[in-house]
Amino acid sequence: MKWLCGFGVMMGLTACNLDMPKEVQTSYETLTVKKSDIEVPVKFSAKLKGQTDVTITPQMSGQLMQICVREGQRVQRGQTLFVIDRRNAQLELESAQANLQAAMASENSAKLEYESSKNLYDKKIVSHYMLESALNSYKQAQAAVAQARAAVNSAKVYLGFCTITAPVEGVIGEIPVRTGDQVSPGMQLTIVSGNVQMDAEFSVPEALVEEIVSEGVTAEGRNKYLDAMPDVTFVMKNGTEYPHKGRISSLTGMVNSTTGTLAVKATFPNPDGQLVSGVQGTVVLPYAEQDVIVIPQVAVVKLLDRQQVYKVQADSTATAIEVTTTDAGNGKDFIVTSGLKVGDKIVTVGANNVHEGDRVLF
């Protein structure tokens, strides 16, 4: 009876013209592996510094009477920044000038005495000893004038130290002092950042500089290498890309034995003053990878700590192949370092939906 019922159901389905489910085959996009050249962005953490950053310190002790600039202000070379109490320096200058006048008067008297003694000596009225004595006094007076004049110049320089000016054109940094503070030599008053040109300082791992070291054995070779290097980009911490490209401008001649790195500088133009000293960011150096296997990231299936792609066999079935890759840095490709060879055919779009042994239509 059960058999008859089953037979009746089968006959009923046939009578109603209902089709039985059919197997559905899915098409996938595939790629034939080949080698090509690709430009990979290599990134380094960097810190900006103005090429002519100057620390401003006083050269004399005294009370700070006036701060003539504000933080962040752009200043010209020679512009007054700070004024220190100049009263003592002014008094020293006046004293030195008075001493010079006295020394010049003594010199004039000694000169007259010498000329008189010489005249009398010529007439054989005084002895040679008297003449030499007058000459020595005259010379001593001349030396005293020279010393007094040097003291005046020194006092003028000392007085000049009371007015601190900008040694370069640039932007004023932090000013940690206030009017009325007692300052002394060596105390930092501010930093003038000459930021027309900015240096991004960073370190390159030794593994990436073997080529640089080999070509830069001589100064001529290093300069040639620098000239041939591509432009670099500076990216702010917030991800904003600085609009002006930079150039690698400096390579130290020695790898740091402690860190295994080479110190590098990239110079960027700063016409609008957008870059300031101390800013952290990233220098992006385009690095040419030649004759490598490049595949799209969608072709790679990640399983825990492994990566695999599906290789299409001669009978059109898919087989999982483990691969190792590095990021090409463009957000869409991987560089394959092992697992594939030229001529292999792999699944790209839809690789996540493929199973071992699936027949791939393309």
Protein Blocks (a to p, Z undefined) as FASTA:
>chain_A
ZZmmmmmmmmmmmmnopacddddddddddddddddddddddddddddddfkbccdddfbd
cddfbdcbdehiacdehiafbdcdfklmmmmmmmmmmmmmmmmmmmmmmmmmmmmmmmmm
mnomacfklmmmmmmmmmmmmmmmmmmmmmmmmmmmmmmmmpccdfbgcdddddfbdehi
acdehiafbdcddfkbccddddddfklmmmmmmmmmpmklmmmmmmmpccdddddfkopa
cfbdcddfbdcfbdcfklopacdddddddfkomacghiacddddddddehiacddfklpc
cehjaccdddddfkopacddddddddehlopaccdfbhpaehiacdfehklmpcehiacd
ZZ
